[in-house]
Structure formats: structure tokens, C-alpha cells
Amino acid sequence: MRAIVLASGSAANATYLEIGNSKILIDCGLSYRQLVYRLKEKGKDLNNLNAVFITHEHADHVMGLRLLAKNHQMKIVLSQGTYDSLDKRYLGEINQDLFKVVRGMETIDLFDFKVMPFNTYHDAAEPFGYRFIEGDKDLVYITDTGYFPIKQYDYLRNSHCYIIESNHEVEMLLESSRPWLLKRRILDDQGHLSNEDSANLLLNLAGEKTKYIVLAHLSRECNLEELALGTYKRVFLAQGVDISLYKLLAARQNESSEEIIIE
């Protein structure tokens, strides 16, 4: 299993996965040209793309969908709520047979791997995160959520790799020039995870199999890489957990991450 975060942030989101012989994307908020360009930089391409998994209907996650579907006959996997809420501007004349609606917390077989969609908590119609499973290897993708309930922790524990939101530093957000209503939206349970909340969540999910932690969806205005990474180190250290046990990375908006290889 291999992963590259092609873009992550409030402007555009897209992640590339190779699972067995399958190629998939998680979200397609980048333009088609940028998708092709960033993959080419990593020696990859979209030939024989099998599927794109949509987390929710916001533009920074779907605005590249129309051209992607025009150039590739891949499955589009998403929740019923997301399907019903997709802006027609991002659909064009997409063949409806390409869409595959799935339900949260139900593991399905798809191509040569399994995937479990799970509910996240964001101001969208029916947002999902995904756990991808290939044999004894797996990856959890969870962004755009204001919190995650303790009763669902067991569904996500002890993954080899977590790509997890670490959106903002609370003090930076509160002191920013953003309107108060936007600040409240971000801080709400249906908003985004702060650095502190993200670190505490991951502290409860990571296990002996965990090798990679990739911090995603960092705010350009209300966060800094060093703050996000530093918060993780501080929170883990406070609980006596050695953060050096994991490869800790911060995904970026304007450049792709290194290739993550799960063996």
C-alpha cells in the first residue's frame, strides 16, 4: 500500500493511493492539470484509475470531479447525503452509473481491498472518512471533522497510517481577522479539529502497528507546521509516549508529500 498527499488545505484536497493493483484518489479538489502534474512529479499517473472516494461535497474536495470523470471511467464512492448535495457545477454530464453510494460503518469489498466508510462530524450533508484495508495493512483518512466520538474509537484503532486533520491553533484562530461567525463554525463540533484535539485523538487511536502520522488540512492563516508538529510532540510526551516511534509529517497545500509506503 502506497500513499501520496497531493494537496491538503482549505483551497484543495486530493490524496493518491495504490492498494494492490488498484489506483484510487481520496477527494479531487485539485484541477485535472494539477492532479496530472503532481503525480508526474512522483513518477505516477492516472492511467487505469479505479475509483475516487469523496469525503463530502465542499468545493475544495470535489471541484475537479467533472474533468476527472470525463477523462477516466472510475467509480465515484460517496455517501447518499454527499451524492444528493453535490453542486451541479462539479458534475457536468457524469455517467450516473459511475456513482457508488455506500453506508457508514459498513465494510465493503472493492477491487482487491476492503474499505470501511465512517461518519465524520462537519457542516456537510453526510461526511465520511475512510479506512482502507489490504490484508494486514491499512490506512485511515480522517479530515474535516469537529470531533470524533469515543464510542467509535475502536473502528479506527491501531492503523499502520493515519492521515488526520490538524487544522488550526486555537489562539491563532481567535486572534485572526476572520469574522466571528466563521471562527465559531471552525471551533464547533461540526467544524475542524484543532492541533490539540487532533493530537489527543491520535494518542487514543495509534497502536503498535502505527508507523505513519500525517497531519492534514492545516489552515494557512491559523496554523503553522511547527505548531502542529510541536503540539503532537508535546501531547504525546505528556502521556509518556515516544513520538519518535512514528514518522510524523505535515501535508501541504502547494506541494505533494513524500511517498508513504506501508509494507
N, C-alpha and C positions, 0 to 999 in steps of 0.2 A: 504494500500500500504506500502510495506517494501523494504528497500534497504540496501545493504552492498557493499562498495567498496572493492573488494578483493585484487586488486593491481592497482597502478596508478603511472606512471612514464615512462621514456624512455626505460626501459627494458621490461615491460609487463603491459598490462592493461586489467582489467576484473571487471565488476560490476554485482551483482546479484540483481534481483528484484522479488518480489512477488506482483502480481496485481490480486486481487480477488483470483480465484483458479488457476491462471496461474503462472508458473515459467519461467523467462527469464534471459538471460545474455545480457549485452552490451559489445561486444568485447570478444575475448578469446585469449589474448596474453600469458596467463599462460599455463604451461603444464597441461595435464589432471590430473596428480597426484597432482599437487599443487591446482588445482581447487577443487578436492575432499577433500584434506586435509584442506584447508582454510574454506570451507563450513562446514566440520565436526566440526571444532573448534567452529563454531557458532550454532551448532545444526541443520544444514541444509544439504540437499543433492541434487543431480541432478536427482533423480527419477522423471519421468514424466515431464522432461524439455520440454517446449513448443516451445521456439524459442531462437535464438541468433541474436541480432541486430548488424551489423557490421558498424562501422563509416567510415573506409577506409581501404585500402589494405596494409598498412605498417606492417612489421613483428611483431612489439610489440603489435599489435591489432588482429592478425589473426593466429599466429604461432601454436596455439593449436586447430585450427579448424578441421583438419583431424581426430585426435583421438576423439575429441568431437562428430563429426558426425558418427564415427564408432561405438560409444557406445550409441548414442541417436539419434532417428529419429525425430529431431526437425527441425522446419523451420529456414532457414537462410535468414534473411531480410537485404537487402542492395540496393544500387543504381546500375543502369546499368553500370556506369563507374567503380565502385568498382568491380562488378562481372567480367567485361571484363579484369580487371587489376590484378586479384588475381594470385599470384605466384603458379604454379602447384605443388610446393613442399608442399604447405599447403592444397591442395585439395585431393590428393590421388584418391580414387575411390568413391568420394562422389556422391550419387544419385542426379542427376540434378533436380529431382522433388522436392527436399528439398528447393531449392532456390526460394525466392520470391522477385522479383525486384519491388521496389517502387519508386515513384517520389517525389521530394522535394516540400514542401508546400502543399501537398495534404493529408488531414486527412483520415485515413482508419480505419475500424473496424477489429479487430483481436482478436480472442478468446473472452474474456469478458472485453475488454478495447479498447480504441481508441489510435492511435499513429499518430503524425504528424512529419514526417521527415522534416528537414530543411537544407538548404545548409550552409556549413561552408567554410572557406577560408584557405586552406592548400595546400602544394605542393603534392597533391594526385589527382587521376583522377576525382572523383566526391564525395568528402567527405560530410558526413551528421552528424548532431546532431539529437536528438530525443526529442519530448515532449510526455510523456505518460499520458493518461487521464483515470481515473476511476471515473465516476460520477462527483462529485465536487472536487475531489482530483487530483493532477497532479505533475509531476516531469519533470524537464528539464535537459538534459545531453548535455553539450557543451564543447568539448575539441578539441585540435589540430586545432586551427584557429588563423590566424594572426590578424584579426579584425572581427567586426560584424557590418553590415551597419545599420544606424539609421532607414532607411525605413522598416526594418524588426523587429524592437523592439516590435511592437505590437503583433507579433506572440508569443513572449516569456514572456510577462509581467505577473507579479503577480502570479507566480507559488508557490506552497507550498514548494518545494525543488529545489535548483539549485546545480547540480554537475558541476562545472565550472573550466576551466583551469586557473591556475595561475603559469605559467611555470618558469619564471626567473626574477631575479632582474637585471635590465639593466646594472648597474655598474659592478656587479659581472661577467656578461657575457662578457662585453667588456674587463675586466681585466683578463679573463681566458686564458688558453693556447690553447684554441681551434683555429683552422685555421680561418682566416678572412672570407673566403667564407662561412663557417658554421655559423659564427656569423651573417653575412648578411642574410643568409637563415632564421635563427630564428627570427631576427628583422623585416623581411619583412612582408608585408600584407598577404603573403601566408605561414607564419611561425607559431609562437606561441604567445599567449598573455603574456605580462609581468604582474607582480603583479599590477602595477599602472593601466594598461589598463583593466585588469580583474576587479579590484575594481570599476573603473569608469563605466564599462559596467553594472555590477551588481547593482550599485547605480541607474541606469536608468531602470532596469528591476524589482527589488524587489518591492513588494506591501504589502498591508495589510494582505494578506493571507500567505505571505512568513514566514516560520518558520526555515528552514534549509538552510545554505550555506556551501557547501563542496568544498574546494579548491583542485583541482586535477592536475595531470601531473606535479608536482613540479620537477624541474631539480635537480639532486643530486649534480651537480658540480656548478651550477649557481643560487642556491636559498637556502633558509633556511626556515623552518616552521615559525620561529618567525618573519622573514622578511615579508613573505607572509601575515600572520595574522596581523602583525603590520601595514602593508600598508593598509589593509582593514579598520582597526580601524581608521587610520589617515584620509583616504579619506572620509569615512562616517562622521566622526566628523567635518571635514572642511565644510561639507554641512549641518550640523545641524541634522544629522540622528543618532539616538542612535543604535549603533551596537549591544548592549545587547538585542535588540528586537529579534535577530536571534541567533540560535545555530550555531556558526561558528566553522568549523572543517577543518583540513588539512588531506587529504588522503595520504597514504604512499605506497612506493614501496614494502616493505618487510613484511608488516603485514596488516591484514584487518581492516577496520574501525569498529566502533560500529554500531549496527543495527539502522537504521533510520526508525522510524515508523510515517507514515502520517495518521492521523485519522480525 
